[in-house]
């Protein structure tokens, strides 16, 4: 950028002095997935075109440019990443129709119980690698196999001191501030970086908020040209609302916003929400979309601490060594007025992995590795007395609350005064041959996972490259009842051991520098875990071996076009995959998916543009499926067909459906997205993104459908001449669409709950770089 001023004009001659002002504009190349290096998940750090997998890297620059603020926002960029609302606070990604895992620097983080974990802070995020399909053998056996995201954390800058201060203000009293500074300790050798984020958000939704404080610190040291050490620490304290959206998702609610009123009555006449309650419909009303199923007296918060790092060293021309480790401690407490309880009274995870890389030549590379993962969980839960459909949201808050009767309390255990949870296994104290207690996911468990792997990559010819790997994981798991009922003197405990195996094979054909064809086959035996990755005892006081029998296969073929001198990148992949879905009762349901994923990116001096499309066919694999109620209409009597076509069955009725190949509910077949930015001048930029999802069934029997939906977001941005100051205005849901989404993954609540997405709203961000 240049500015010219006339500093002298004597009449006889004219002298012009040119002053050059240098700033730091966003380089469009930094936005391109083609330029983003994928973390060493598959071996060495590689470019996108070199991987025989469907991957979308989202760089720090693209995260900011496309306003990727949480895990749901990756669907603005990454194909096949449509996600349910996650009770208003996404804690895990959704890929290929299944909750995925979160890795950080190649180490798996703790996840919640079927994803009901804690919201993810982006304060530590430097880049997000979105990987669809099974984790590679280097990463090991996991629970969720539809895909994963790998967070490449912010690293300290070894070349200069650099800092950023940022403040965001949004509607509904939403405030976020972040201070991020990297300081040199010794140029080119040692640096320290710290980032602090504070969020205070009220909400469009009633009785809903988000408060969090996050401190992230990274240290980087290069003692010599052959080695590097990176250490990272993060402390995160968060309080948020468990938001169940709207209950009673009839087709009239989806299409016209009409809610059926009337409080349900249990078979015994009680108006407290309970199983097989029936609603006598009173009227159809248009409730405010903010009047969701929340309660101001709910308690929901968590604190977690993470420490992880990696040491890398080149031993000689052929051998290289790396050692990485990860530790996380988590405490969580949710006590809801609808009787739901989940308390993690200390979950600790430690993992370390050592890798050796042997390169006999650049065309033949082998990786050897061993790792140990230890997960220790003490947790209590209670979800057996929830009942959502009987609740009338148009009435007083007392409609939503479920005080436990003495009979219900007798089937639970009192953890502390007034807080009742399930014991960790079943007991028959009265000797009548029937269990006396309700079971959830309470556990006191410890697991050790020892892993060994080898992976080899060989360039057979100038055009053909093959990669193969195998892995074995040995599990040793112990579980006991953390809170047995009174009178039990011998605490049940069980130990289970097993070997789980994984394998991968891929072949790449590159007829020219720009064109790559590939095929990959991946297999893994996955686990099925509960709260914070713990393992529960079954009703027989034993660990269920089926928790370690999740066989998953994935086959993928694709094409990538990445011309070196061109300004765009494109790829397309076709896949088929089988996997398991952990049900609410701890059982597993088989799912078979197939689909297509395509992404395209274009960049120029003033314009960047990315687009994605995916098709997903997810079906039950001749497996049984479960739903909170058979249909939403079971909650209503048949006395007012002019209001709702009730069946009179009563709800919740905990429906089980026979094995079938029906489509999985809550997932659209088609998903498309586009995002772009355009520099109008050197100081002004505009852009936005749009997403589209095709219509899909909300419940198993297809009695209610979510119609075709789209969301359009726009932004305008101003940068100062020096590029130090930046002001950005984001307008979300510009056309004010009244969109809906499922509340949770897997379809269990498809006939019970639906989430109203946010209306049009604004956010203003100021950034200062120094």
Buried (B, 14 or more C-beta within 10 A) or exposed (E): EEEEEEEEEEEEEEEEEEEEEEBEEBEBBBBBBBBBBBBBBBBBEBBBBBBBBBBBBBBBBBBBBBBBBBBBBBBBBBBBBBBBBBBBBBBBBBBBBBBBBBBBBBBBBBBBBBBBBBBBBBBBBBBBBBBBBBBBBBBBBBBBBBBBBBBBBBBBBBEEEBBBBBBBBBBBEBEBBBBBBBBBEEEEBBBBBBBBBBBBBBBBBBBBBBBBBBBBBBBBBBEEEEBBBBBBBBBBBBBBBBBBBBBBBBBBBBEEBBBBBBBBBBEEEEBBBBBBBBBBBBEBEEBEBBBBBBBEEBBBBBBBBBBBBBBBBBEEEEEBBBBBBBBBBBBBBBBBBBBBBBBBBEBBBBBBBBBBBBBEEEEEBBBBBEBBBBBBBBBBBBBBBBBBBBBBBBEEBEBBBBEBBEEBBBBBBEBEEEBBBBBBBBBEEEEEEEBBBBBBBBBBBBBBBBBBBBBBBBBEEEBEBBBBBBBBBBBBBBBBBBBBBEEBEEBBBBEBEBEBBBBBBBBBBBEEEBBBBBBBBBBBBBBBBBBBBBBBBBBEBBBBEEBBBBBBBBBBBBBBBBBEEEBBBBBBBBBBBBBBBBBBEBBBBBBBBBBBBBBBBBBEEEBBBBBBBBBBBBBBBEBBBBBBBBBBBBBBBEEBEEBBBBBEBBBBBBBEBEEBEBBBBBBBBBBBBBBBBBBEEBBEBBBBBBBBBBEBBBBBBBBBBBEEBEBBBBBBBEBEEEBEBBEBBBBBBEEEBBBBBBBBBBBBBBBBBBBBBBBBBEBEBBBBBE
